[in-house]
Amino acid sequence: MRKFVMPSEFEPAGNAYSIMGRVSQAMKTAFELTDNADYNKEAQDAYLKAATSGDYDNLRKVSKAMFDKINKELGL
């Protein structure tokens, strides 16, 4: 399995909706592999709320933190 990474803000995948989609998919994958409640539907909703509670920089910060957490959990 490949490590989950944050896209550059200059890539097409760096737009807010793309980033949130990638994180949500990574959380779904992590939940399927670990059954850890930190990645279930409620956690995904909490991530989306936190990610959209500020500006673009906040979204990137919250998303990177989630990618880092998932990568650590999966040993990537």
CYANA upper distance limits for C-alpha pairs under 8 A (distance plus 0.5 A):
  1 MET  CA     76 LEU  CA      8.30
  2 ARG  CA     76 LEU  CA      7.72
  3 LYS  CA     71 ASN  CA      6.74
  3 LYS  CA     76 LEU  CA      5.89
  4 PHE  CA     26 ALA  CA      7.64
  4 PHE  CA     67 PHE  CA      6.45
  4 PHE  CA     68 ASP  CA      8.44
  4 PHE  CA     70 ILE  CA      8.31
  4 PHE  CA     71 ASN  CA      6.98
  5 VAL  CA     64 LYS  CA      8.24
  5 VAL  CA     67 PHE  CA      7.04
  6 MET  CA     14 GLY  CA      8.47
  6 MET  CA     19 ILE  CA      7.96
  6 MET  CA     60 ARG  CA      8.46
  6 MET  CA     63 SER  CA      8.08
  6 MET  CA     64 LYS  CA      6.62
  6 MET  CA     67 PHE  CA      7.81
  7 PRO  CA     11 GLU  CA      7.12
  7 PRO  CA     13 ALA  CA      6.64
  7 PRO  CA     14 GLY  CA      5.74
  7 PRO  CA     19 ILE  CA      7.91
  8 SER  CA     13 ALA  CA      8.15
  8 SER  CA     14 GLY  CA      6.01
  9 GLU  CA     13 ALA  CA      8.28
  9 GLU  CA     14 GLY  CA      4.91
  9 GLU  CA     15 ASN  CA      7.32
 10 PHE  CA     14 GLY  CA      6.64
 11 GLU  CA     15 ASN  CA      8.27
 13 ALA  CA     18 SER  CA      5.93
 13 ALA  CA     19 ILE  CA      7.23
 14 GLY  CA     18 SER  CA      6.92
 14 GLY  CA     19 ILE  CA      6.60
 15 ASN  CA     19 ILE  CA      6.75
 16 ALA  CA     20 MET  CA      6.70
 16 ALA  CA     56 TYR  CA      7.58
 16 ALA  CA     59 LEU  CA      7.82
 17 TYR  CA     21 GLY  CA      6.58
 18 SER  CA     22 ARG  CA      6.66
 19 ILE  CA     23 VAL  CA      6.71
 19 ILE  CA     60 ARG  CA      8.40
 19 ILE  CA     63 SER  CA      7.87
 20 MET  CA     24 SER  CA      6.53
 20 MET  CA     48 LEU  CA      7.62
 20 MET  CA     51 ALA  CA      8.32
 20 MET  CA     63 SER  CA      7.82
 21 GLY  CA     25 GLN  CA      6.61
 22 ARG  CA     26 ALA  CA      6.62
 23 VAL  CA     27 MET  CA      6.59
 23 VAL  CA     63 SER  CA      7.04
 23 VAL  CA     66 MET  CA      7.76
 23 VAL  CA     67 PHE  CA      7.31
 24 SER  CA     28 LYS  CA      6.73
 24 SER  CA     44 GLN  CA      6.76
 25 GLN  CA     29 THR  CA      6.70
 26 ALA  CA     30 ALA  CA      6.58
 26 ALA  CA     67 PHE  CA      8.09
 26 ALA  CA     70 ILE  CA      7.98
 27 MET  CA     31 PHE  CA      6.56
 27 MET  CA     39 TYR  CA      5.54
 27 MET  CA     40 ASN  CA      7.85
 27 MET  CA     44 GLN  CA      7.39
 27 MET  CA     70 ILE  CA      7.74
 28 LYS  CA     32 GLU  CA      6.70
 28 LYS  CA     39 TYR  CA      7.03
 28 LYS  CA     40 ASN  CA      7.50
 29 THR  CA     33 LEU  CA      6.71
 30 ALA  CA     34 THR  CA      6.39
 30 ALA  CA     35 ASP  CA      8.04
 30 ALA  CA     36 ASN  CA      8.15
 30 ALA  CA     39 TYR  CA      6.98
 30 ALA  CA     70 ILE  CA      7.10
 30 ALA  CA     74 LEU  CA      7.83
 31 PHE  CA     35 ASP  CA      5.24
 31 PHE  CA     36 ASN  CA      6.08
 31 PHE  CA     37 ALA  CA      7.56
 31 PHE  CA     38 ASP  CA      8.21
 31 PHE  CA     39 TYR  CA      5.59
 31 PHE  CA     40 ASN  CA      6.47
 35 ASP  CA     39 TYR  CA      8.44
 35 ASP  CA     40 ASN  CA      8.47
 36 ASN  CA     40 ASN  CA      7.71
 37 ALA  CA     43 ALA  CA      7.75
 38 ASP  CA     43 ALA  CA      6.23
 39 TYR  CA     43 ALA  CA      5.80
 39 TYR  CA     44 GLN  CA      6.73
 40 ASN  CA     44 GLN  CA      6.68
 41 LYS  CA     45 ASP  CA      6.71
 42 GLU  CA     46 ALA  CA      6.72
 43 ALA  CA     47 TYR  CA      6.60
 44 GLN  CA     48 LEU  CA      6.77
 45 ASP  CA     49 LYS  CA      6.71
 46 ALA  CA     50 ALA  CA      6.67
 47 TYR  CA     51 ALA  CA      6.44
 47 TYR  CA     62 VAL  CA      8.20
 48 LEU  CA     52 THR  CA      6.55
 49 LYS  CA     53 SER  CA      6.53
 50 ALA  CA     54 GLY  CA      8.30
 50 ALA  CA     59 LEU  CA      8.20
 50 ALA  CA     62 VAL  CA      7.53
 51 ALA  CA     58 ASN  CA      7.00
 51 ALA  CA     59 LEU  CA      4.88
 51 ALA  CA     60 ARG  CA      8.18
 51 ALA  CA     62 VAL  CA      6.20
 51 ALA  CA     63 SER  CA      7.35
 52 THR  CA     58 ASN  CA      8.37
 52 THR  CA     59 LEU  CA      6.74
 53 SER  CA     58 ASN  CA      8.27
 53 SER  CA     59 LEU  CA      8.45
 54 GLY  CA     58 ASN  CA      6.05
 54 GLY  CA     59 LEU  CA      7.42
 55 ASP  CA     59 LEU  CA      6.94
 56 TYR  CA     60 ARG  CA      6.78
 57 ASP  CA     61 LYS  CA      6.66
 58 ASN  CA     62 VAL  CA      6.57
 59 LEU  CA     63 SER  CA      6.45
 60 ARG  CA     64 LYS  CA      6.43
 61 LYS  CA     65 ALA  CA      6.71
 62 VAL  CA     66 MET  CA      6.88
 63 SER  CA     67 PHE  CA      6.71
 64 LYS  CA     68 ASP  CA      6.58
 65 ALA  CA     69 LYS  CA      6.67
 66 MET  CA     70 ILE  CA      6.64
 67 PHE  CA     71 ASN  CA      6.55
 68 ASP  CA     72 LYS  CA      6.63
 69 LYS  CA     73 GLU  CA      6.63
 70 ILE  CA     74 LEU  CA      6.62
 71 ASN  CA     75 GLY  CA      6.38
 71 ASN  CA     76 LEU  CA      5.36
 72 LYS  CA     76 LEU  CA      6.63
